[in-house]
Amino acid sequence: MLTFEEARGMVLANVAPLGRERVPITAASGRILAEDVRATRDMPQWDNSAMDGYAVRSADCAGPATLKLTGYQAAGDAVSPKVTHGCAVKIMTGSPIPEGCDAVVPFEETEEAGSSVNIHAPVRPRAHIRFRGEDVKTGDLVIPAGTALRPPEISMLASFGNAFVPVYRKARVAVLSTGDELVELGESLSSGKIVNSNSLSLAAAVEEAGAVPALLGIAPDEKEIMREKIAEGLKADALITSAGVSAGDRDFVREVLAELGVEQIFWGVNIKPGKPIAFGINNGKPVFALPGNPVSSLITFEMFVRPALRKMMGHPKPLKPLVKATLAEPIRKKAGKTHFFRVRIVVEDGEYIAWTSGDQNTGILRTMVHANGIAVLPSEKTVFEAGEKVDVCLLYQSAGTK
């Protein structure tokens, strides 16, 4: 049976970035830039004041000096007349530097008296001036392709007049739950029935990964209905099913996928939880058949589906980096499988500390709720002592504090 690393490598080898599109910059946050962006002009475009104050000639201010005010320069105004010997211009932050001036003196270092200004201390040349092109020069690469667009990148793009931005297309991901025991949220729960929570949790995970979920509802354990639902799901950029991938009498997912032309890449991985996960390709589109157990479903999504979706949407590094966390308590496991252990990560003195989030039985969803990380425990090792460091995949942007 495949190892975790082998299986995930196969997933990533079989997916590729989707096509590109241009979106309004107002809709570009969080998207992945599809083309390099270069500066079309210098930034700043002109020498400008970094402070509210007075534009002066430093040669006139070798020591305390009194200068005549000959103008007022606000941001957006035309440039004031040239400043000559013994004169100064009142200037606001961001305003172009008048010709003849080579320094700005902040208001708090001066005293204005009628039509003059008193400078209290010597002024050095170039003080408090932002010079043309000191941030970016024409032709500079300002944002490379593959960058996830955050507010700073949006600001840079807007600064160069990019009203529309080339980005990789978001993946549309069909989500289907299977099983006679399922009912939709809001329907009555008769004996033996359970709510179809997997569709909702997987849709939320798809959305959190930056893709667009398309809920297909429930496919009962009847081949013809399941075939219709899966055929509809294969029209999306990717398909995720949950349940029906084990070896039970009514586990039809694998069979139906094969009948619909899905090429099986693997079925079963040497992991716990999530061993019966299956992965295939249909017309270049990935198909993930996840276990029906809610904990197993979410963990296999995190470890296999999320990296695939991120690669499809242009992320140059689709895998989340693992962090080293110190175990606060010992862990025991059986040899032979990579274990995904639900942990609660806290930060103490700048270090990640991992506590178990509770009972690791896959039927205990509460421990997934309490977890903010998944410890990836290697297959052959069985004993992990308190104080030992382990690899952890953080589920969220930041860990908590104790």
C-alpha positions as CSV (number, residue, x, y, z in Angstrom):
1,M,0.0,0.0,0.0
2,L,1.2,3.5,-0.8
3,T,2.8,5.6,1.9
4,F,1.4,9.1,2.7
5,E,4.3,10.8,0.9
6,E,3.9,8.6,-2.2
7,A,0.2,9.2,-2.4
8,R,0.3,12.9,-2.0
9,G,3.1,13.1,-4.6
10,M,0.8,11.3,-7.0
11,V,-2.0,13.7,-6.3
12,L,0.2,16.8,-7.0
13,A,1.7,15.2,-10.1
14,N,-1.7,14.8,-11.6
15,V,-3.1,18.3,-11.2
16,A,-2.1,21.5,-12.9
17,P,-3.0,25.2,-12.7
18,L,-6.4,26.1,-14.2
19,G,-6.8,28.8,-16.8
20,R,-6.3,32.5,-16.2
21,E,-8.8,35.3,-16.0
22,R,-8.8,39.1,-15.4
23,V,-10.8,40.3,-12.5
24,P,-11.5,43.8,-11.1
25,I,-8.9,44.7,-8.5
26,T,-11.7,45.0,-6.0
27,A,-12.2,41.2,-6.4
28,A,-8.5,40.2,-6.5
29,S,-7.7,39.9,-2.8
30,G,-6.6,36.4,-1.9
31,R,-6.2,35.4,-5.6
32,I,-3.0,34.2,-7.2
33,L,-1.3,36.5,-9.7
34,A,-1.0,34.8,-13.1
35,E,1.6,37.2,-14.7
36,D,4.6,39.2,-13.5
37,V,3.7,42.9,-12.9
38,R,6.4,45.5,-13.6
39,A,6.5,49.1,-12.8
40,T,5.3,51.4,-15.6
41,R,6.7,54.5,-13.9
42,D,8.9,55.5,-11.1
43,M,7.4,55.5,-7.6
44,P,7.3,58.1,-6.2
45,Q,7.0,59.9,-9.5
46,W,8.6,63.0,-8.1
47,D,10.7,64.2,-5.2
48,N,8.2,64.9,-2.4
49,S,8.0,65.8,1.2
50,A,7.9,63.1,3.9
51,M,6.7,65.6,6.5
52,D,4.4,68.6,7.1
53,G,6.9,71.5,7.4
54,Y,9.0,73.9,5.4
55,A,11.0,73.3,2.2
56,V,14.3,75.0,2.5
57,R,17.8,75.3,1.0
58,S,20.1,73.5,3.5
59,A,22.9,76.0,2.7
60,D,20.7,78.7,4.2
61,C,20.4,76.7,7.4
62,A,23.9,75.8,8.5
63,G,22.8,77.1,11.9
64,P,19.7,78.7,13.4
65,A,18.2,80.9,10.7
66,T,15.2,83.1,9.8
67,L,13.7,82.6,6.3
68,K,11.1,84.5,4.4
69,L,8.0,82.5,3.5
70,T,7.4,82.8,-0.3
71,G,4.8,80.1,-1.0
72,Y,2.5,77.3,0.2
73,Q,2.7,73.8,-1.4
74,A,-0.2,71.4,-0.7
75,A,-0.4,67.8,-2.0
76,G,-1.9,67.9,-5.4
77,D,-1.1,71.6,-6.1
78,A,1.0,72.8,-8.9
79,V,4.7,73.2,-7.9
80,S,5.5,76.5,-6.2
81,P,7.9,78.9,-7.8
82,K,11.6,78.3,-7.3
83,V,12.9,79.0,-3.8
84,T,15.8,81.4,-3.7
85,H,18.4,82.3,-1.1
86,G,17.0,83.1,2.3
87,C,13.5,81.9,1.5
88,A,11.2,78.9,2.4
89,V,7.9,77.3,1.3
90,K,5.4,75.9,3.6
91,I,4.8,72.3,2.5
92,M,2.5,69.4,3.3
93,T,3.3,65.7,3.3
94,G,3.4,64.2,-0.2
95,S,3.7,67.6,-1.9
96,P,6.3,68.0,-4.8
97,I,9.5,69.6,-3.6
98,P,9.9,73.1,-5.1
99,E,12.9,73.8,-7.3
100,G,15.9,75.1,-5.4
101,C,15.0,73.2,-2.2
102,D,17.0,70.2,-0.9
103,A,15.5,69.6,2.5
104,V,12.3,69.8,4.6
105,V,12.2,71.0,8.2
106,P,9.2,69.6,10.2
107,F,6.8,72.1,11.8
108,E,7.8,71.0,15.3
109,E,11.4,72.0,14.7
110,T,10.4,75.6,13.7
111,E,8.5,78.6,14.8
112,E,6.5,80.6,12.3
113,A,6.4,84.4,12.8
114,G,4.2,86.4,10.4
115,S,5.7,86.1,6.9
116,S,8.9,84.4,8.2
117,V,9.9,81.1,9.8
118,N,12.6,80.6,12.4
119,I,14.7,77.4,12.0
120,H,16.1,76.4,15.4
121,A,18.9,73.9,14.4
122,P,21.2,73.2,11.4
123,V,19.5,71.3,8.5
124,R,21.2,68.5,6.7
125,P,20.8,68.1,2.9
126,R,18.1,65.7,1.7
127,A,16.4,65.6,5.1
128,H,12.7,64.5,5.1
129,I,12.5,64.1,1.3
130,R,11.3,61.0,-0.5
131,F,13.1,61.0,-3.8
132,R,11.8,60.0,-7.2
133,G,12.1,56.2,-7.8
134,E,13.5,55.4,-4.4
135,D,10.7,52.9,-3.8
136,V,10.3,51.5,-7.3
137,K,12.0,52.3,-10.6
138,T,10.4,52.0,-14.1
139,G,10.7,48.4,-15.3
140,D,11.3,46.9,-11.8
141,L,9.5,43.6,-11.1
142,V,7.1,44.6,-8.3
143,I,5.0,41.5,-8.0
144,P,6.0,38.1,-9.5
145,A,3.5,35.6,-10.9
146,G,2.4,33.1,-8.3
147,T,2.0,35.7,-5.5
148,A,-1.0,35.5,-3.3
149,L,-2.5,39.0,-3.4
150,R,-2.8,40.6,0.1
151,P,-3.6,44.2,0.9
152,P,0.0,45.4,0.2
153,E,0.0,43.9,-3.2
154,I,-3.4,45.4,-4.0
155,S,-2.0,48.8,-3.0
156,M,1.0,48.3,-5.3
157,L,-1.2,47.2,-8.2
158,A,-3.5,50.1,-7.8
159,S,-0.5,52.5,-7.6
160,F,0.4,51.5,-11.1
161,G,-3.2,51.9,-12.4
162,N,-4.1,48.2,-12.6
163,A,-7.9,48.3,-12.5
164,F,-8.0,44.7,-13.7
165,V,-5.7,41.9,-12.5
166,P,-4.6,38.7,-14.2
167,V,-5.2,35.8,-11.8
168,Y,-5.6,32.0,-11.9
169,R,-9.2,30.9,-12.0
170,K,-10.8,29.6,-8.9
171,A,-11.6,25.9,-8.9
172,R,-15.2,24.9,-8.9
173,V,-15.4,21.9,-6.7
174,A,-18.4,19.5,-6.7
175,V,-19.2,17.9,-3.3
176,L,-21.3,14.8,-3.0
177,S,-22.2,12.7,0.1
178,T,-23.3,9.1,-0.3
179,G,-25.3,6.7,1.9
180,D,-28.8,5.6,2.7
181,E,-28.4,6.8,6.2
182,L,-28.1,10.4,5.4
183,V,-30.7,13.2,5.5
184,E,-30.3,16.8,4.8
185,L,-30.1,19.5,7.5
186,G,-33.7,20.3,8.7
187,E,-35.2,16.9,7.8
188,S,-36.5,14.7,10.6
189,L,-34.1,12.2,12.0
190,S,-35.8,8.8,12.1
191,S,-34.1,5.8,13.6
192,G,-30.8,5.0,12.0
193,K,-30.5,8.4,10.1
194,I,-27.8,11.0,10.5
195,V,-27.5,14.5,9.2
196,N,-25.4,15.0,6.1
197,S,-22.7,17.1,7.8
198,N,-19.9,16.1,5.5
199,S,-21.2,18.1,2.6
200,L,-21.4,21.2,4.7
201,S,-18.0,20.7,6.3
202,L,-16.2,19.9,3.0
203,A,-17.9,22.8,1.3
204,A,-16.6,25.1,4.1
205,A,-13.1,23.6,3.7
206,V,-13.3,24.1,-0.1
207,E,-14.2,27.7,0.4
208,E,-11.6,28.3,3.1
209,A,-9.0,26.9,0.6
210,G,-10.1,29.7,-1.9
211,A,-12.2,27.5,-4.2
212,V,-15.9,27.5,-5.0
213,P,-18.0,24.6,-3.7
214,A,-21.0,23.2,-5.6
215,L,-23.2,21.0,-3.4
216,L,-24.7,18.0,-5.1
217,G,-26.6,16.8,-2.1
218,I,-26.9,13.1,-1.2
219,A,-26.6,10.0,-3.4
220,P,-28.3,7.0,-1.8
221,D,-26.7,3.6,-2.1
222,E,-28.4,3.0,-5.4
223,K,-26.1,2.7,-8.4
224,E,-28.3,4.6,-11.0
225,I,-28.9,7.6,-8.8
226,M,-25.3,7.6,-7.7
227,R,-24.2,7.5,-11.3
228,E,-26.4,10.5,-12.2
229,K,-25.0,12.5,-9.3
230,I,-21.4,11.6,-10.0
231,A,-21.8,12.3,-13.7
232,E,-23.0,15.8,-12.8
233,G,-20.1,16.3,-10.4
234,L,-17.6,15.4,-13.1
235,K,-18.6,18.5,-15.0
236,A,-16.8,20.6,-12.3
237,D,-13.1,21.3,-12.0
238,A,-12.8,18.7,-9.3
239,L,-15.1,16.3,-7.5
240,I,-15.1,15.2,-3.9
241,T,-17.3,12.3,-2.7
242,S,-17.5,11.1,0.9
243,A,-18.3,7.5,2.0
244,G,-18.9,4.4,-0.1
245,V,-15.1,3.7,-0.7
246,S,-14.7,0.8,1.7
247,A,-15.4,-2.8,0.9
248,G,-19.0,-3.1,2.0
249,D,-21.8,-4.7,-0.1
250,R,-23.3,-1.3,-0.9
251,D,-20.1,0.8,-1.3
252,F,-20.6,1.6,-5.0
253,V,-18.5,4.8,-5.4
254,R,-15.4,3.1,-6.7
255,E,-17.4,1.0,-9.2
256,V,-19.4,3.9,-10.5
257,L,-16.4,6.1,-10.9
258,A,-14.7,3.4,-13.0
259,E,-17.9,3.0,-15.2
260,L,-17.9,6.8,-15.8
261,G,-14.3,6.7,-17.1
262,V,-12.4,7.9,-14.0
263,E,-8.9,6.5,-14.1
264,Q,-8.0,5.2,-10.7
265,I,-4.6,6.5,-9.6
266,F,-4.7,4.9,-6.2
267,W,-7.2,3.4,-3.7
268,G,-6.0,3.1,-0.1
269,V,-3.1,4.8,1.6
270,N,-1.1,3.6,4.6
271,I,-2.5,6.2,6.9
272,K,-4.7,6.6,10.0
273,P,-7.3,7.9,9.8
274,G,-8.3,7.9,6.2
275,K,-6.9,4.6,4.8
276,P,-9.7,3.9,2.2
277,I,-9.2,7.3,0.4
278,A,-9.2,6.9,-3.4
279,F,-8.0,9.3,-6.1
280,G,-8.5,9.3,-9.8
281,I,-8.5,11.5,-12.9
282,N,-11.3,12.2,-15.4
283,N,-10.5,14.3,-18.5
284,G,-7.6,15.9,-16.5
285,K,-9.9,16.7,-13.5
286,P,-9.1,15.3,-10.1
287,V,-11.6,13.1,-8.3
288,F,-11.3,12.4,-4.6
289,A,-13.3,9.7,-2.9
290,L,-13.0,10.4,0.8
291,P,-14.0,8.2,3.8
292,G,-17.5,8.9,5.2
293,N,-16.4,9.4,8.8
294,P,-16.5,13.1,9.5
295,V,-13.1,13.2,11.1
296,S,-11.4,11.1,8.4
297,S,-13.1,13.1,5.7
298,L,-11.8,16.5,7.1
299,I,-8.3,15.2,7.7
300,T,-7.9,13.6,4.3
301,F,-9.2,16.8,2.7
302,E,-6.5,18.7,4.6
303,M,-3.7,16.4,3.6
304,F,-4.6,15.6,0.0
305,V,-7.4,17.8,-1.4
306,R,-6.3,21.2,-0.2
307,P,-2.8,20.9,-1.7
308,A,-4.3,19.8,-5.0
309,L,-6.8,22.7,-5.1
310,R,-4.1,25.2,-4.2
311,K,-1.9,24.0,-7.1
312,M,-4.9,24.2,-9.4
313,M,-5.4,27.8,-8.4
314,G,-1.8,28.8,-9.1
315,H,-0.1,28.5,-5.7
316,P,3.6,27.9,-6.4
317,K,3.9,26.2,-3.0
318,P,0.7,24.2,-2.5
319,L,1.8,22.4,0.7
320,K,1.5,24.1,4.0
321,P,4.9,24.2,5.7
322,L,5.1,21.9,8.8
323,V,6.2,23.4,12.1
324,K,8.1,21.8,14.9
325,A,6.1,21.5,18.1
326,T,7.2,20.1,21.4
327,L,4.9,17.4,22.8
328,A,3.4,18.3,26.2
329,E,2.5,14.7,26.8
330,P,3.6,11.3,25.5
331,I,1.9,9.6,22.5
332,R,1.8,5.9,21.7
333,K,0.7,4.4,18.4
334,K,1.0,1.2,16.4
335,A,3.7,0.8,13.8
336,G,3.0,0.5,10.1
337,K,1.0,3.6,9.3
338,T,1.5,7.4,9.2
339,H,-0.8,8.7,11.9
340,F,-2.5,12.1,11.8
341,F,-2.9,13.0,15.4
342,R,-5.2,15.9,16.4
343,V,-3.5,18.3,18.6
344,R,-4.1,21.7,20.3
345,I,-1.1,24.0,19.7
346,V,-0.3,26.8,22.1
347,V,2.6,29.2,22.0
348,E,4.8,29.4,25.1
349,D,7.9,31.6,25.2
350,G,7.9,31.7,21.4
351,E,7.7,27.9,20.9
352,Y,4.9,25.7,19.7
353,I,3.7,23.3,22.3
354,A,1.4,20.4,21.3
355,W,-1.3,19.0,23.6
356,T,-3.6,16.2,22.4
357,S,-7.1,17.5,21.7
358,G,-8.7,14.5,23.2
359,D,-9.7,10.9,22.3
360,Q,-8.2,10.1,18.9
361,N,-11.0,7.6,18.0
362,T,-12.3,8.7,14.6
363,G,-15.8,8.8,15.9
364,I,-15.0,11.7,18.3
365,L,-15.6,14.8,16.2
366,R,-15.2,17.0,19.3
367,T,-11.5,16.5,19.2
368,M,-11.4,17.9,15.7
369,V,-13.3,20.9,16.9
370,H,-10.7,21.4,19.7
371,A,-7.7,20.9,17.4
372,N,-5.8,23.6,15.6
373,G,-3.1,21.3,14.3
374,I,-2.4,17.8,13.0
375,A,0.7,16.1,14.1
376,V,2.2,14.0,11.3
377,L,3.6,10.9,13.1
378,P,5.9,8.7,11.0
379,S,4.8,5.1,10.2
380,E,7.4,3.0,12.0
381,K,7.9,4.9,15.2
382,T,5.6,3.9,18.0
383,V,6.6,6.0,21.1
384,F,6.8,9.8,21.3
385,E,7.9,11.1,24.6
386,A,6.8,14.4,26.3
387,G,9.4,17.0,25.3
388,E,10.0,15.4,21.9
389,K,9.6,17.6,18.8
390,V,7.2,16.4,16.1
391,D,6.0,17.8,12.7
392,V,2.7,19.6,12.9
393,C,0.5,21.0,10.1
394,L,-1.3,24.1,11.5
395,L,-5.0,24.1,10.6
396,Y,-5.4,27.8,11.0
397,Q,-3.3,30.9,10.5
398,S,-2.1,31.1,14.1
399,A,-1.9,29.0,17.2
400,G,-3.3,30.1,20.5
401,T,-1.7,31.1,23.7
402,K,-2.1,29.1,26.9
